[in-house]
Amino acid sequence: MTAATHHEANHRTTTPATPVPATGDATARKATRYVLAGLRLALGWVFLWAFLDKLFGLGHGTPAANAWIDGGSPTKGFLGKAVSGPFEGFYHSFAGAAWADWLFMLGLAGIGIALIAGVGMRIAAVAGSVLLVAMWTAVLPPENNPFMDDHLIYAGVLVVLALTAAGDTLGLGRIWGRLPLVQRLPWLK
């Protein structure tokens, strides 16, 4: 007679179940992606419009006589006249300087294009946040609040857009992210 020994495992191994998202969750995620894409496009247009208006003097923020393309300075008016507060002297010191005009205009165009295209979101978020915080410091304290204004809100939105890969929806973010250069240097995402 042979004795068969049957050993039962003292511990159970279970594979955690992957929850299947409820239809509502999937719909909410999709809606969130599209809302963030819409915010990205809107904010991109804010930057790109500022660039176009200053370049051509379209008459909204920049009169035609002050168009950059006709020799006007995109930084002279605001930094030379509208700045107030503790950083007034600092901003007055380079208002209208060619390097400041070029840096400002390249920043507006680059940030606007990156946001609209949905590429380079991390760089756009950092550059845009720096530009927006600088503009915030130029008018301290803000007119309608002790410290908060739209520049800080926009900077926060830029960070959220970069952190959530908002360029992937209604943008070229996914294609951009597959480029070998971007895969090697993820800060370019």
C-alpha positions, 0 to 999 in steps of 0.5 A: 500500500502506498501512502500518498501525501497531499499537501495543501498550500498554507497560503493562497496566491491571488492576482489582484483583479484589475477593475474595469472602469465603469462607463461613467469613469471612462466618459469622465476621463474622456471628457477631462482629456477634451476639456484639457485639450480645449484649455491648451488650445485656448491658452495657446491662442492667448500667447499666439494672438499676443505675438501676432498683435504685437508683430503686425499691430492689429489694433487690439493691444498694439496700435498699427503704428507700434507694430514690431514689423514696422520698427515698434518695440513690443516691450517698450510700451508696457515695460516703459510705462505700465509697470509699477511696484517693487520691480519697476526700475528693473523692468524700466532698465531694459524696456525697448531693448532689442534683446528683450523684444526678441526674447519676448516675441520668440517666447510668445510665438514658441509657447503659442505654437507649442500649445496649439500643436500639443508638442513640447508641452514641458518646455512650453509650461516652464517658459510660459510660467516664467514669462507669466510670473515675470509679467505678474511681478511687473504689476505688483500688487495686482489691481484687483487683488492683494496678490492673485491675478490671471498671470498666476492662474495661467501659469498653474494651468500650463503646469497642469497641461504639461503634467496631464499630457494634454497635447495628446488629445487634439494635438500632435503630442503622441506623435511627438512623444514617439520621435527618437529624440524625444524618447532620448530626451523626455524633457522635450515632451 
